[in-house]
Amino acid sequence: MTDPATLDDWTSEVEDALGLAPGTVDSTAVLDLVRDVAHGVMRPAGPIAAYLVGYAAGASGADPGASADAVRALIASRGSA
């Protein structure tokens, strides 16, 4: 089991290394998305979907929550969930 404090520390270190403001990343939301995609499509698709949601947020200013919802809708439309 992952220690939440360790995950929070790691997330903070990565945010700092990437020049992001503290608290930029909602780890729980990312992990929930990865879980949903991993169970609804296949395990390797989870991290890829999370990366694409983040990329969309950075590249076009897309809302990460709305993008995650779009990914979940895609899973549901495929009948994979």
QUIMORA-V369002 format. One record per helix or strand of 2 or more residues. SS is the DSSP state (H for helix, E for strand). FROM is the first residue (numbers start at 0). TO is the last residue. If there is no record, write none. Layout:
# QUIMORA-V369002
SS|FROM|TO + SS|FROM|TO
This chain:
# QUIMORA-V369002
H|3|16 + H|26|39 + H|42|59 + H|63|77
